[in-house]
Amino acid sequence: MHGLSNRTYPERLKVLGLYSLERRRLRDYRIQMYKILIGKENVEYTQFFTMAPTHHNTRGHSLRLYVSRSTLRLRQNFFSQRAVNDWNGLPQSVVDASSVNSFKNRLDKHWKDMGD
């Protein structure tokens, strides 16, 4: 676009109303996890994730995931490992979405409310 070449990357994103690449990647991870956990993907969630035990009084939402330990650095970079902490940080109001589009909208609103 004309007139953006002299601006920094954050300034260009702000003018265009876009998220950074890192933010878009985090958003895509959360959307994919939502789809897997509610059954929108043709994947059994138990292949990747373990639900946190409900008998403990854990804070957070109803779809909270167990963070499994891994000693291998390679395993720590798997999608099923690196995205769990971000997922567990979401509030119940976002996770309770009834559809994927509703989840996306609630996630964006949550980030906007958080000042991100």
Secondary structure, 3 states (H helix, E strand, C coil): CCCCCCCCHHHHHHHHCCCCHHHHHHHHHHHHHHHHHHCCCCCCHHHCCCECCCCCCCCCCCCCECCCCCCCHHHHCCHHHHCHHHHHCCCHHHHCCCCHHHHHHHHHHHHHHHCC
